Amino acid sequence: MSETHDYKEKALKLHEHYKGKIKVESKYPLTKKDDLALLYTPGVAEPCKKIAENKEDVYKYTAKGNLVAVVTDGSAVLGLGNIGPEAGMPVMEGKAILFKHFGNVDAFPILVDSQDTEKIIETVKMIAPTFGGINLEDIAAPRCFEIERRLVEELDIPVFHDDQHGTAIVVTAGIINALKVVGKKAEDVKVVINGCGAAGVAILKMMRDLGVKHILILDSKGIVYRGNERNNWIKNEVAEITNENNEKGTLEDAMKGADIFIGVSVAGAVTKEMVKSMNKDAIIFAMANPVPEIYPDEAKEAGAKVVGTGRSDFPNQINNVLCFPGLFRGALDARAKRITPEMNMAAAHAIADIVGDELDADHVIPDPMDMTIPEKVAEAVKKIANKNK
């Protein structure tokens, strides 16, 4: 039996045995009749009255300040695609576990039985009073961009689409360190991003914030360029801030003379010949899962210096768990109303800095199980949030 098949069987048995992975527990033991009077009627009326007088007291008297909704419509679950909200529930439960373990954040899955943008926005707005933050998860592009933008504008609690920004933050942390390894500067390199969905667009924006000037981004048809009648609104927006020479062509064309390839696309998209056409000491982040755009050994044989993937069995794993628990911890502790690009960049630098003296071609990203990571990320995010109040 293969190791992958073994994991599949074990995962099914685990989920069936526990009937899911999360539960709700009381913080206060209910052992006697007086406890009942304090936790529920008549005592519970007192905090209700305080909150009615001052709505902000909900943070003082309830769990709101540490509660995050993990919201999905099930339209882009892992590499499984549009499988629906119920089928996405195991992922949302898993996310809740990671929130708790790494960030001590209480997260709860919210499954929305609609893939209509307005209905999703309205649903999240209606349930928002329960939560201190909203984590959007596995919602397909381009709908995800509009949903997040509107919710950020219309709610007074942090809203974060992890598939976009969590991925972008960890990628940026890795690029910060990889550039040190190869001795190049952000403003001098050419970056190619394969995949113009949620993650690709967010990575593009963070690369620009990092100082990268020369970026090409590709969809399944090739380089995104201005004036292409196939472009949807997000690709038109992207075309305006990339591809200064309005180049057209394939991934093979784009990678010639590139310094960095970032893949959020499909297995096997990159060949050794493409890597050979890149500049010396190329950086490859091939994050298609479970099979990357190119395997690390092939990329290195073709001349790449630093290679990262989304997998735990290769060096430099790009894993969102490095980011979202600490980022939400910091945002919640600061009572931030928004998670800003400045907070995202602070998180990326905090993750990059943790590598420290271990920095080399196989160590540009810290170990996801390092429990100092969420603390450092939270501290960096909270500092920026408090500064901008």
C-alpha positions in Angstrom: 0.0 0.0 0.0 1.4 3.4 -0.9 1.9 6.1 1.7 -0.7 8.3 0.0 -3.3 5.6 0.0 -2.5 4.9 3.7 -3.2 8.6 4.5 -6.5 8.4 2.7 -7.7 5.4 4.6 -6.5 6.8 8.0 -8.1 10.2 7.3 -11.5 8.5 6.5 -11.4 6.4 9.6 -10.4 9.4 11.8 -13.3 11.5 10.5 -15.8 8.7 10.8 -14.7 7.8 14.3 -14.9 11.3 15.8 -17.9 12.4 13.6 -15.9 15.5 12.7 -12.9 17.2 14.4 -14.3 20.0 16.5 -16.7 20.5 19.4 -17.9 23.4 21.7 -16.8 23.3 25.3 -17.8 25.6 28.3 -15.1 27.8 29.8 -16.8 27.6 33.2 -17.8 24.3 34.9 -21.5 23.8 35.4 -21.6 21.7 38.6 -24.3 23.1 40.9 -27.6 25.0 40.8 -25.9 28.4 41.5 -23.8 27.9 38.4 -26.9 27.6 36.4 -28.2 30.9 37.8 -25.0 32.6 36.9 -24.4 31.2 33.5 -28.1 31.4 32.4 -31.2 32.9 34.0 -31.5 35.0 36.0 -27.8 36.2 36.1 -27.2 36.3 32.4 -29.6 39.2 32.1 -27.0 41.5 33.7 -24.4 41.4 30.8 -27.3 41.5 28.4 -28.4 44.9 29.9 -24.8 46.2 29.8 -24.4 45.3 26.1 -27.8 46.9 25.3 -26.5 50.1 26.9 -23.1 50.0 25.1 -22.8 47.6 22.1 -19.0 47.5 22.4 -19.4 45.7 25.8 -20.1 42.6 23.8 -16.3 42.2 23.6 -16.1 42.5 27.4 -18.9 40.1 28.3 -18.9 37.5 25.5 -16.6 35.3 23.4 -17.0 37.6 20.3 -13.5 39.0 20.5 -11.9 35.6 20.0 -14.4 34.1 17.6 -13.7 33.8 13.8 -16.1 32.5 11.2 -14.6 30.2 8.6 -17.0 30.9 5.7 -17.2 28.9 2.5 -19.6 28.3 -0.4 -17.7 25.1 -1.4 -16.9 26.4 -4.9 -13.1 26.0 -4.8 -12.2 23.4 -2.2 -8.5 22.4 -2.3 -7.8 20.9 -5.8 -11.3 19.3 -5.8 -13.1 22.2 -7.3 -16.8 23.1 -6.9 -17.9 20.3 -4.6 -20.4 22.2 -2.6 -20.5 23.5 1.0 -21.2 20.2 2.8 -18.2 18.5 1.1 -16.1 21.4 2.2 -17.0 21.0 5.8 -14.0 18.7 6.7 -11.6 21.4 5.4 -13.4 24.1 7.5 -13.2 21.9 10.6 -9.5 21.4 9.9 -9.0 25.1 9.6 -10.7 25.7 12.9 -8.3 23.2 14.6 -5.3 25.1 13.2 -6.7 28.4 14.3 -7.0 27.0 17.9 -3.7 25.1 18.1 -1.5 27.7 16.6 -3.3 31.0 17.5 -5.6 30.1 20.3 -8.4 31.5 18.2 -11.9 30.0 18.4 -13.0 29.4 14.9 -16.3 27.9 13.6 -17.3 26.6 10.1 -20.1 28.5 8.4 -21.3 26.8 5.2 -23.3 29.0 2.8 -25.7 27.2 0.5 -25.4 29.7 -2.3 -22.8 30.7 -4.9 -24.5 34.1 -5.6 -22.2 37.0 -4.7 -24.9 39.2 -3.2 -26.4 36.4 -1.1 -23.0 35.4 0.3 -22.2 39.0 1.2 -25.6 39.5 2.8 -25.3 36.2 4.8 -21.9 37.1 6.2 -23.1 40.6 7.1 -26.2 39.1 8.9 -24.1 36.8 11.1 -21.2 39.2 11.6 -22.4 40.4 15.1 -21.4 36.9 16.5 -17.8 37.1 15.4 -14.6 39.1 16.0 -13.3 38.3 12.5 -14.3 36.6 9.2 -12.0 34.1 7.3 -13.2 33.5 3.8 -12.2 30.1 2.5 -12.4 28.1 -0.7 -14.5 30.6 -2.7 -13.9 30.6 -6.4 -12.4 33.5 -8.4 -13.4 36.1 -9.5 -16.3 36.1 -7.1 -14.0 35.9 -4.1 -12.5 39.3 -4.9 -15.8 41.2 -4.9 -17.0 39.3 -1.8 -14.0 40.2 0.2 -13.8 43.8 -1.0 -17.4 44.5 -0.1 -17.2 42.8 3.3 -14.1 44.8 4.1 -15.9 48.0 3.3 -19.2 47.2 4.9 -18.1 45.4 8.2 -16.2 46.8 11.2 -14.4 43.5 11.9 -11.4 42.0 10.1 -12.2 40.1 6.9 -9.5 38.0 5.3 -9.6 35.6 2.3 -6.8 33.2 3.3 -6.6 31.6 -0.2 -5.5 35.0 -1.4 -3.6 36.7 1.3 -2.4 33.8 3.4 -0.7 32.3 0.4 0.7 35.6 -0.7 2.1 36.4 2.7 3.9 33.1 3.0 5.2 33.3 -0.6 6.5 36.8 0.1 8.3 35.6 3.2 10.0 32.9 1.2 10.9 35.3 -1.6 12.4 37.8 0.9 14.7 35.1 2.1 15.3 33.5 -1.3 16.5 36.8 -2.7 19.1 37.0 0.1 20.3 33.5 -0.8 20.8 34.3 -4.5 22.1 37.9 -3.8 19.4 39.7 -5.9 17.2 42.7 -5.1 13.5 42.8 -5.5 13.6 45.9 -7.8 16.0 44.1 -10.2 14.2 40.8 -10.7 11.7 39.5 -13.2 8.9 37.5 -11.7 6.6 35.1 -13.5 3.3 34.1 -11.8 1.5 31.2 -13.4 -2.2 31.3 -12.2 -4.4 34.4 -12.2 -6.9 33.2 -9.6 -7.3 34.1 -6.0 -3.7 33.3 -4.9 -2.0 34.5 -8.0 -3.5 38.0 -8.0 -2.8 38.5 -4.3 0.8 37.3 -4.8 1.2 39.8 -7.6 0.0 42.7 -5.4 2.4 41.7 -2.6 5.3 41.4 -5.0 4.6 44.9 -6.1 4.5 46.0 -2.5 7.8 44.3 -2.0 9.3 46.5 -4.7 9.3 44.1 -7.7 8.8 46.1 -10.9 8.9 43.5 -13.7 6.0 41.0 -13.4 4.2 38.8 -15.9 1.1 36.9 -14.7 -0.5 34.1 -16.8 -3.9 32.4 -16.9 -4.6 29.1 -18.7 -4.4 30.8 -22.1 -1.1 32.6 -21.6 0.3 36.0 -20.5 -2.3 38.4 -19.3 -2.1 41.6 -21.4 -4.0 44.9 -21.9 -6.7 44.9 -24.6 -7.4 41.2 -24.5 -11.1 40.8 -25.1 -11.1 37.6 -23.0 -10.2 39.4 -19.9 -12.7 39.6 -17.1 -12.7 42.7 -14.8 -10.0 41.3 -12.5 -7.7 40.4 -15.4 -8.2 43.9 -16.8 -7.2 45.3 -13.4 -4.1 43.0 -13.3 -3.1 43.9 -16.8 -2.9 47.6 -15.9 -0.3 46.9 -13.1 1.9 44.3 -14.8 3.5 43.5 -18.2 4.9 46.9 -18.9 5.7 46.0 -22.5 2.2 44.4 -23.0 3.8 41.1 -24.0 1.8 38.2 -25.4 2.7 34.5 -25.4 3.0 31.3 -23.5 4.5 30.3 -20.2 7.6 29.2 -22.1 7.9 32.7 -23.6 7.3 34.3 -20.2 10.0 32.4 -18.4 12.9 33.3 -20.7 15.2 35.6 -18.7 13.0 35.4 -15.5 14.6 35.3 -12.0 11.6 33.9 -10.1 8.7 31.6 -11.0 5.7 31.3 -8.7 3.2 28.6 -9.7 -0.3 28.5 -8.4 -1.6 26.5 -11.3 -1.4 22.8 -12.4 0.9 19.8 -12.2 3.7 19.6 -14.7 3.2 23.1 -16.2 7.0 23.8 -16.1 9.7 21.8 -18.0 13.4 21.6 -17.3 13.9 23.5 -20.5 11.9 26.4 -19.2 14.0 26.5 -16.1 17.2 26.5 -18.1 15.9 29.5 -20.0 15.7 31.5 -16.8 18.5 33.7 -15.3 21.2 32.2 -13.2 20.3 31.1 -9.7 16.6 31.0 -10.4 14.0 30.8 -7.7 11.1 28.4 -8.2 8.0 28.2 -6.0 5.9 25.4 -7.6 2.8 25.1 -5.4 0.4 23.0 -7.3 -0.8 20.2 -5.1 -0.4 17.3 -4.8 1.9 17.3 -7.8 3.8 20.6 -8.3 4.4 22.4 -11.6 7.9 20.9 -11.5 9.5 18.6 -9.0 12.4 20.1 -6.9 15.0 17.7 -8.2 14.2 18.4 -11.8 14.2 22.2 -11.2 17.6 22.0 -9.5 19.0 19.8 -12.2 18.0 22.6 -14.7 19.8 25.2 -12.7 17.3 26.5 -10.1 19.0 27.6 -6.8 16.0 27.8 -4.5 12.9 25.6 -4.9 9.8 25.6 -2.7 6.5 23.6 -3.0 3.3 23.2 -1.1 4.3 19.8 0.1 5.7 18.8 3.5 8.0 16.1 2.0 10.2 18.6 0.2 12.2 21.6 1.6 10.7 25.1 1.8 7.0 24.1 2.2 4.7 27.1 1.4 2.0 26.5 4.0 -0.7 29.1 5.0 -0.6 27.8 8.6 2.6 29.9 8.9 0.4 33.0 8.6 -3.3 33.0 9.4 -3.4 31.9 13.1 -0.8 34.5 14.1 -2.3 37.2 11.8 -5.8 36.8 13.3 -4.4 36.6 16.8 -2.7 40.0 16.3 -5.7 41.5 14.6 -8.1 40.3 17.3 -5.9 41.4 20.1 -5.6 44.9 18.6 -9.3 45.0 18.0 -8.4 46.0 14.4 -11.3 46.8 12.1 -9.4 45.8 9.0 -6.4 43.7 7.9 -4.4 46.1 5.8 -1.6 45.5 3.2 0.8 46.9 5.7 -0.2 44.3 8.2 0.2 41.6 5.6 3.7 42.7 4.8 4.6 42.9 8.5 3.5 39.3 8.8 5.6 38.3 5.8 8.7 39.9 7.3 8.0 38.3 10.7 7.9 34.9 9.1 11.0 35.5 7.0 13.0 36.7 10.0 12.3 33.5 12.0 14.6 31.5 9.7 17.6 33.5 11.0 20.9 31.8 10.9 19.5 28.6 9.3 19.0 30.5 6.1 20.2 28.6 3.0 18.7 27.4 -0.3 16.8 24.6 1.5 15.7 26.8 4.4 14.0 30.0 3.2 10.8 29.1 5.0 10.5 28.2 8.7 9.1 24.9 9.9 5.3 25.2 10.2 5.4 23.4 13.5 7.6 26.1 15.1 5.3 27.5 17.8 7.2 30.8 17.9 5.8 31.7 14.5 2.3 32.6 15.4 3.6 34.6 18.4 6.0 36.6 16.2 3.4 37.2 13.5 0.8 38.3 16.0 3.2 40.7 17.6 4.1 42.2 14.2 0.5 42.5 13.0 -0.7 44.0 16.4 2.1 46.6 16.3 1.0 47.9 12.9 -2.7 47.7 13.8 -2.1 49.8 16.9 0.0 52.3 15.1 -2.7 52.9 12.5 -5.6 53.3 15.0 
